[in-house]
Amino acid sequence: MLRSMFSAISGLRAHQTKMDVTGNNIANVNTVGYKSQSTVFEDTLSQMMRAGGAPTEARGGTNPAQVGLGVKLGGISTNWTQGATQTTGRSTDFMVEGDGFFVVQAGTQQLFTRAGSFSFDSAGNLVTASGAVLQGWSADANGVVNPNGPIGDLAIPYGQGTAPRRTGNGTVEGNLSASAPVGTAVETAITMFDDLGREVPVTYAYSKTADNTWGLTVTARGATVHSSSVTFDAVTGALSSASPVTLAGIPGLTGAVSVDLSTITQYGSPTNVSADSQDGYSAGSLESFSLGSDGTVTGMFSNGERKVLGQLALAAFDNPSGLEKAGSSMFRAANNSGLPDIGQAGAGGRGTLNAGALEMSNVDLAEEFTGLIVAQRGFQANSRVITSSDEILQDLVNLKR
């Protein structure tokens, strides 16, 4: 009689734990990156009422007779399926599509999270709401990232300056009309940059001197920096003179500028020649950034340049279910999780990244409400066992009055 009561008590405890887990899932239905959990029950030791016997020549075998002593919590498992995507449009909201965790540093602890809602602190670090700093690799002065090196705090300081770059190369493309009469003059202009990033207006002047021949004069800041003839093949219309040409002595530039003319043609169509590009730029400051699917952070500067600033790191585990919760939607490595395999997104089994979006909780409310009913009914049924056992004990006591 008492066995049934004690078994029912263990059932109450187990179903109370199931209710706790279910309630926690429902409470976190809108928690970014939350993974739902479920309880696994096991029966406890059983009391042997009669041992089993092997068959003999005289009689058959008998099965053991055992009475269970209740239920216990076997474990609490985590559902690691992908949560729904919520588009936020915030440049500092990141989402892992697939396996992997963001790596953050909270004091002396290295923690891991699926919640990718970050913001900037006063030092330009990307941090979680609790102040843990996002980890990754910073790029060197040339914009090169070494993902095989140690990870560190990932900072994106707005207003960070980039030094100017003097123009070293340029291109000119388009068409000089073969139908233009001798003496036709055409001009096109472009802005180059000197050693200090100052603008240098440069003008290309073409003058047709004969059939298939044009004179080219390039001036910069009022000084002639190049003069030559440009010739074309009379049959193909392609450039037949030497290319590139060198612009030497541009005021403010310590070196020459090499200009590629190889794509200029002389066809019968109208003239549309233009100085297409040059590789210099002025000094600029960081205005915004973007995140690539592999975690590469690219900064956009006020001078129009783009430069790699760093790369986010992701961590993968052999057994993510072995991680321990550390609060604030974070986990820490534990004995059965394995060591973190930290590397680039999209490699080594790690998922890819999506900027401007967050991974929502994977809690299924329909399933949780069903579990809520199951836990409630299980609790009620076990309480009835206790009530029935109590009534039997009361009847036993009342046998002698």
ZAMARGU-4260 file (C-alpha; in steps of 0.2 Angstrom, whole numbers, plus 5000, padded with zeros to 4 digits):
<rodrens>
0) 5000/5000/5000 | 5014/5012/5005 | 5023/5008/4989 | 5009/5015/4978 | 5009/5031/4988
5) 5028/5033/4987 | 5027/5029/4968 | 5013/5042/4966 | 5024/5055/4975 | 5038/5052/4963
10) 5025/5055/4949 | 5020/5071/4956 | 5038/5077/4957 | 5042/5071/4939 | 5026/5080/4932
15) 5030/5095/4942 | 5047/5096/4933 | 5038/5093/4916 | 5026/5107/4920 | 5042/5118/4925
20) 5050/5115/4908 | 5034/5117/4898 | 5031/5134/4907 | 5049/5140/4904 | 5046/5136/4885
25) 5030/5146/4885 | 5038/5160/4894 | 5052/5161/4881 | 5041/5159/4866 | 5048/5176/4860
30) 5065/5175/4866 | 5078/5178/4852 | 5088/5162/4849 | 5079/5151/4862 | 5079/5133/4860
35) 5064/5123/4867 | 5067/5109/4880 | 5057/5093/4884 | 5058/5081/4899 | 5062/5062/4897
40) 5056/5051/4911 | 5063/5034/4917 | 5056/5021/4929 | 5066/5019/4945 | 5072/5003/4953
45) 5059/4989/4955 | 5056/4978/4970 | 5058/4959/4966 | 5043/4950/4972 | 5048/4933/4964
50) 5063/4929/4954 | 5062/4921/4937 | 5067/4903/4935 | 5075/4894/4921 | 5065/4879/4913
55) 5070/4861/4919 | 5066/4844/4913 | 5051/4843/4925 | 5044/4861/4923 | 5044/4876/4913
60) 5053/4892/4917 | 5045/4907/4926 | 5046/4925/4924 | 5051/4937/4937 | 5038/4947/4947
65) 5043/4965/4950 | 5034/4980/4957 | 5040/4997/4951 | 5044/5010/4964 | 5040/5025/4954
70) 5047/5037/4941 | 5062/5049/4940 | 5068/5062/4928 | 5079/5054/4915 | 5085/5070/4907
75) 5080/5087/4899 | 5084/5087/4881 | 5086/5102/4870 | 5078/5104/4853 | 5091/5112/4841
80) 5080/5115/4826 | 5081/5131/4817 | 5070/5145/4823 | 5060/5156/4812 | 5068/5172/4804
85) 5063/5189/4809 | 5069/5203/4798 | 5074/5218/4808 | 5084/5229/4796 | 5096/5233/4810
90) 5114/5232/4804 | 5120/5224/4820 | 5107/5210/4821 | 5115/5194/4815 | 5107/5177/4812
95) 5116/5160/4811 | 5108/5149/4797 | 5112/5132/4802 | 5124/5125/4816 | 5135/5136/4826
100) 5136/5149/4840 | 5142/5167/4841 | 5157/5168/4852 | 5157/5181/4866 | 5168/5186/4880
105) 5160/5190/4897 | 5175/5195/4908 | 5186/5180/4909 | 5173/5168/4903 | 5171/5163/4885
110) 5153/5160/4881 | 5142/5155/4866 | 5125/5161/4860 | 5112/5160/4846 | 5105/5177/4850
115) 5112/5188/4838 | 5105/5205/4844 | 5121/5216/4846 | 5124/5235/4848 | 5139/5246/4850
120) 5147/5252/4866 | 5158/5268/4868 | 5173/5259/4862 | 5165/5253/4846 | 5164/5235/4852
125) 5149/5224/4847 | 5141/5219/4863 | 5126/5209/4869 | 5113/5217/4880 | 5122/5210/4895
130) 5139/5218/4889 | 5148/5202/4883 | 5159/5207/4868 | 5157/5198/4851 | 5173/5189/4846
135) 5181/5188/4829 | 5197/5193/4819 | 5202/5211/4815 | 5209/5215/4798 | 5226/5222/4796
140) 5230/5239/4788 | 5228/5231/4771 | 5211/5224/4775 | 5217/5206/4776 | 5210/5194/4789
145) 5219/5179/4797 | 5205/5167/4802 | 5219/5155/4808 | 5225/5167/4822 | 5218/5170/4839
150) 5201/5178/4841 | 5198/5194/4850 | 5186/5208/4853 | 5178/5214/4837 | 5177/5233/4836
155) 5169/5243/4822 | 5173/5261/4827 | 5162/5273/4817 | 5172/5289/4812 | 5188/5279/4810
160) 5198/5287/4796 | 5207/5280/4781 | 5222/5288/4773 | 5221/5295/4756 | 5228/5286/4741
165) 5237/5295/4726 | 5231/5290/4709 | 5243/5278/4700 | 5232/5270/4687 | 5218/5276/4676
170) 5208/5270/4661 | 5200/5279/4646 | 5187/5270/4635 | 5174/5274/4622 | 5174/5278/4603
175) 5181/5292/4593 | 5171/5294/4577 | 5179/5288/4561 | 5167/5300/4552 | 5173/5316/4561
180) 5182/5328/4550 | 5200/5332/4552 | 5202/5346/4565 | 5188/5339/4576 | 5192/5342/4595
185) 5185/5332/4609 | 5188/5334/4628 | 5184/5323/4643 | 5189/5326/4661 | 5191/5316/4677
190) 5197/5320/4695 | 5213/5312/4701 | 5221/5313/4718 | 5238/5319/4724 | 5249/5312/4738
195) 5239/5321/4751 | 5222/5316/4744 | 5218/5333/4736 | 5208/5333/4720 | 5217/5336/4704
200) 5206/5340/4689 | 5214/5331/4673 | 5208/5335/4655 | 5210/5323/4640 | 5210/5333/4624
205) 5208/5324/4607 | 5211/5332/4590 | 5209/5323/4574 | 5225/5327/4564 | 5223/5314/4549
210) 5213/5299/4545 | 5214/5286/4559 | 5226/5298/4569 | 5221/5309/4584 | 5232/5320/4594
215) 5231/5317/4613 | 5235/5331/4625 | 5233/5329/4644 | 5233/5343/4656 | 5232/5344/4675
220) 5231/5360/4686 | 5236/5370/4670 | 5251/5360/4666 | 5253/5348/4651 | 5258/5331/4658
225) 5257/5321/4641 | 5256/5324/4623 | 5256/5310/4609 | 5247/5303/4594 | 5234/5290/4595
230) 5232/5279/4579 | 5219/5266/4574 | 5218/5252/4562 | 5209/5257/4546 | 5201/5240/4545
235) 5196/5235/4563 | 5195/5252/4571 | 5205/5245/4585 | 5219/5255/4594 | 5236/5252/4585
240) 5247/5264/4595 | 5255/5260/4611 | 5245/5258/4627 | 5246/5262/4642 | 5252/5280/4641
245) 5261/5288/4655 | 5256/5305/4664 | 5272/5312/4671 | 5274/5328/4682 | 5256/5330/4688
250) 5258/5343/4702 | 5257/5336/4719 | 5260/5318/4713 | 5277/5310/4717 | 5275/5297/4704
255) 5268/5295/4686 | 5251/5289/4682 | 5248/5275/4669 | 5233/5277/4659 | 5226/5262/4649
260) 5219/5267/4632 | 5217/5249/4625 | 5198/5249/4624 | 5197/5265/4614 | 5190/5262/4596
265) 5187/5272/4580 | 5171/5266/4573 | 5158/5276/4562 | 5147/5278/4577 | 5146/5295/4586
270) 5160/5300/4598 | 5157/5295/4616 | 5175/5294/4623 | 5177/5296/4642 | 5190/5295/4656
275) 5182/5280/4664 | 5191/5277/4681 | 5206/5280/4692 | 5212/5272/4708 | 5215/5286/4719
280) 5204/5293/4733 | 5204/5306/4747 | 5204/5303/4765 | 5188/5297/4772 | 5179/5291/4788
285) 5169/5275/4792 | 5150/5278/4789 | 5143/5261/4788 | 5147/5243/4787 | 5139/5227/4780
290) 5141/5208/4785 | 5144/5194/4772 | 5137/5177/4774 | 5155/5171/4779 | 5155/5184/4793
295) 5166/5196/4784 | 5163/5214/4790 | 5166/5227/4776 | 5166/5245/4780 | 5160/5259/4769
300) 5169/5275/4770 | 5164/5293/4766 | 5176/5294/4751 | 5167/5279/4743 | 5180/5266/4747
305) 5176/5249/4754 | 5188/5240/4766 | 5187/5224/4776 | 5187/5228/4794 | 5186/5210/4802
310) 5177/5194/4802 | 5165/5186/4815 | 5169/5169/4822 | 5157/5155/4825 | 5159/5140/4836
315) 5153/5122/4833 | 5152/5108/4846 | 5151/5089/4843 | 5137/5088/4856 | 5128/5105/4858
320) 5116/5097/4870 | 5130/5095/4882 | 5132/5114/4884 | 5127/5122/4901 | 5116/5137/4901
325) 5125/5152/4908 | 5110/5164/4908 | 5106/5179/4896 | 5103/5166/4882 | 5121/5160/4883
330) 5130/5144/4885 | 5147/5138/4891 | 5157/5123/4886 | 5155/5108/4898 | 5161/5090/4900
335) 5150/5082/4888 | 5149/5096/4875 | 5167/5094/4868 | 5178/5108/4865 | 5173/5123/4854
340) 5178/5122/4835 | 5180/5140/4832 | 5182/5146/4814 | 5174/5154/4799 | 5155/5154/4795
345) 5151/5142/4781 | 5165/5131/4784 | 5169/5116/4795 | 5150/5112/4798 | 5146/5129/4804
350) 5131/5139/4797 | 5131/5155/4787 | 5127/5172/4793 | 5112/5183/4788 | 5113/5202/4793
355) 5098/5212/4797 | 5088/5197/4804 | 5086/5187/4820 | 5083/5169/4824 | 5067/5168/4834
360) 5063/5155/4847 | 5058/5138/4840 | 5045/5135/4853 | 5029/5127/4846 | 5015/5134/4856
365) 5003/5120/4850 | 5015/5107/4856 | 5018/5116/4872 | 5000/5118/4877 | 4997/5099/4873
370) 5012/5096/4885 | 5004/5107/4898 | 4988/5097/4897 | 4998/5080/4898 | 5008/5087/4913
375) 4992/5092/4922 | 4983/5076/4919 | 4998/5066/4925 | 4999/5076/4940 | 4981/5074/4944
380) 4982/5055/4941 | 4996/5053/4953 | 4987/5064/4966 | 4972/5052/4964 | 4983/5037/4968
385) 4989/5045/4984 | 4970/5049/4988 | 4965/5031/4985 | 4980/5024/4995 | 4975/5035/5009
390) 4957/5028/5009 | 4963/5010/5009 | 4974/5014/5024 | 4960/5022/5032 | 4949/5007/5029
395) 4963/4996/5036 | 4963/5006/5052 | 4944/5006/5054 | 4944/4986/5053 | 4946/4987/5072
400) 4935/4999/5081
</rodrens>
